[in-house]
Amino acid sequence: MVPNRSWGEGRRLFRDPVHGFIGLEPEETTRLLPLIDSPQFQRLRRVSHLGTSRYTYHGAEHSRFGHAMGTMWNMRNLILRFESGGVPLQGNAASNGAAAALLHDLGHGPLSHVLEEVTEGKFSHETMTRQIIEHSGVKDLLQEPGAVLEILSGLTSPPNRWLSEAISGPLDVDKMDYLLRDSHYCGVEYGLFDFDRLFSVLRPVENGGVRHLGIEFKGVQAAEGFVLSRDRMYWAVYFHKTTRGVEKLVSAILRRAKDLQGAGTDVGLGESLGTLLSDGEMDIEDFQEFDDTSLFAQLKAWKRSSDAILSDLCNRFFGRRLLKAHVVSAQQVAQVLERRDEIQQALDGLGLDFRYYFAIDDPSMSPYEPGGLNDEGSKIVVEAEPSSGTAGQISEISRFSRIVRLLREERKTELRVYSTADGLRTIMDLLA
């Protein structure tokens, strides 16, 4: 790890629960502190990093601000380590890389992944991030905003391609922060890995003239641990049935409000939120005011809505009377689809509108996606062991790791049906 020498005049220290002290040298302070103090970045203090996970793990109250700071710190230290090891970056590439890491989450809204689901993918936090960098005051605070956008978009030049992969790749500084940070705040150990060891074996490796982020041969075990920790965190935290159930409930609330507004009933969506839910678009000035506080205030106001469904859904959200889950088989999902009308009638008999009180969830992921070395930036590449006589040659990690070979063939999917407790019992009785 690069030693922290940030003390004295012109230096800034930020105490971080994961990384200890995040320290900026005077030159870094000049470049990065205006970005940190910008209203666009300060907004991230008001956006939860894990969204609805707080309903499952009550400690998960941390913000995207802290995660962005940690990601920047990891990136800054990685760049300094490479430079001290003889891998210099030309021009402003180093400062652009740190800035890109700091700003990579600017476009996340409250419960961001729920918004992307409700808008059917029309809203993208990556797109909003680019728009903020291009069209807000952030642009004036960057030395080379175009270069920062290139890093975030994976369009850096071949010698510097590893900068993009360090922010979004199989061994990126983003995951290296959020796995540890989310584990810390959730009070779990699923996302823990040997950070110091993995960080120390990262290195830029060349393949066909392109410099990728890879690892030394002696770091294979550390990379295995990282892959496993990501898999454990997804299934224990990010895909937790309660967390996903809250997401389904919020999604139902927003869809109900959108449907009412579309039918001519004014529910107070406002022009910005209404446009977002319909077209996936929002003016960046309005987006600046769009955070957990504003969204939750809207949901709280709907608790008193004259629409019984909207009111009930919002009261369930704040009272934690959530939708319940039942894990089902693919055959049972097929039954649900075949008997949709029958299930809808059964739920109607309970006073539950099928459109808002029923959902199917199918979280799915592979711990390590199958592929080869030529899948640029998506595979973990390993530099050959020096003693093998093939110094400088690289291979994809599964050549050396039995664990990764097994994981790349596995894709886990869990199918779940959601409804209220009474609704779920009725549905499962029909499928019995």
Residue, then its C-alpha position, 0 to 999 in steps of 0.5 A: m500500500v502507498p504510504n499516507r503522507s497527507w499532513g501539514e498545510g494544503r493537505r486534507l484528511f478524511r477518516d474512512p471506516v474501511h480504509g482508515f485515513i484518506g489523505l490528499e496531498p496539496e496537488e491532489t487537494t487542488r484538483l479533487l477537493p473542488l469536485i468533492d465539494s461540488p453540489q453534484f458530488q455532495r448530493l451523493r451523501r443523500v443517496s443510500h449505497l444499498g437502497t432497500s438493503r436497510y430493510t434487511y440489514h439495519g446497519a446498511e445506512h451508508s451513502r454513495f458518497g463514502h463509496a465514491m471516496g473509497t473508490m477514488w482512494n483505491m484508484r489513486n493508490l493503484i496509480l501511484r504504485f504503478e508509477s513508482g514501479g516504472v509504469p508512468l502515465q502520460g499527461n494528466a492521465a493519473s489525475n483523470g483516472a482519480a477523478a473518474a473513480l471519484l465521479h463514477d456514481l454521480g448519476h445514481g438516483p435514489l433506489s437507482h436499480v428500482l428506477e431502472e426497472v420501472t423505466e424498463g431500462k430507459f433511465s441509466h445511471e451511467t448515462m446520467t453520470r455522463q450528462i452531469i459531467e458534460h453539462s453541469g458545473v462539474k465540467d468546469l472543475l475538471q482539467e480534461p472532462g473528455a478524457v475522464l469520460e473516455i475512462l468511464s466509457g472504456l475508450t482510453s488509448p491502448p497503453n492506458r486501457w487498464l485505467s478503464e478496467a480499474i474502474s469497471g473490470p473483473l478486478d476493479v477498484d469499485k468492487m474492491d471498495y464496495l465489497l468491503r464497505d457493504s460487508h462492514y455496514c451490513g455486519v457480515e463477512y461474506g464480502l471480505f477478501d485479502f485486500d492488501r494481497l490482491f492490491s499488491v499483485l495487480r499490475p498492467v499486462e500487455n496483450g496485442g499492444v493493449r495494456h490491461l489490468g492483470i495480476e502476477f502469477k503469485g496472486v492467483q489465490a488472492a483473485e480466487g478469494f475476490v471472485l468468491s467474495r463477490d459471489r457470496m455478497y450477491w446471494a447473501v446481501y444484494f439478492h436477499k429475498t427481503t431486499r428484493g421484495v422491498e424493491k418489488l414493493v417500491s416498484a409497484i408504488l411507482r407503477r401505480a402512481k404512473d398509471l394513475q397519472g396516465a389515467g388523468t388522476d393527479v397524484g402529485l408526481g410533478e413534471s420531472l418525476g413523471t417524465l422520468l417514470s415515462d421516458g427515463e429522462m430528467d433534467i440534470e438540474d432537477f436530478q440534483e434535487f432528486d435523492d432519498t429524502s425527496l423520494f421518501a417524502q413523496l412516498k410518505a405523502w402518498k400514504r394519505s392518497s385517496d387511491a386505496i392501492l397507492s395508500d396501502l402500498c406506501n403504508r406497507f413500505f413505511g410500516r414494513r409490512l412487506l411482500k413475502a417471497h416463496v422460492v419456486s421451481a421453473q415448472q411452478v413459474a410455468q404454471v403461474l404463467e399458464r394459470r395467470d387468469e385464475i391467480q388474478q381472480a383469486l387475488d381479486g377475491l382477497g382485494l389484491d390487484f394482481r398488477y401491484y400485489f404479485a411479482i416474479d423475481d429471477p436473480s441470476m449471476s455467474p461468479y465468473e463469466p465463461g470466455g477467453l483471453n480475447d474478451e477484452g477487459s472482462k477476464i482476469v489475466v495472469e502474467a506467467e510465472p517468471s521461473s517458467g521461462t515465459a516471462g511477459q506472456i499472459s493467460e486467462i486465470s482459469r488456466f491456473s485456477r481449478i476454482v475459477r474453472l469450476l465457477r465459470e461453468e456455473r450460473k445460479t438462478e433463483l426463482r421467487v414469487y412475491s405477494t402479501a402473506d395471504g396472497l402468497r398462501t392462496i397462490m401456492d395452494l393453487l399450484a399445489 
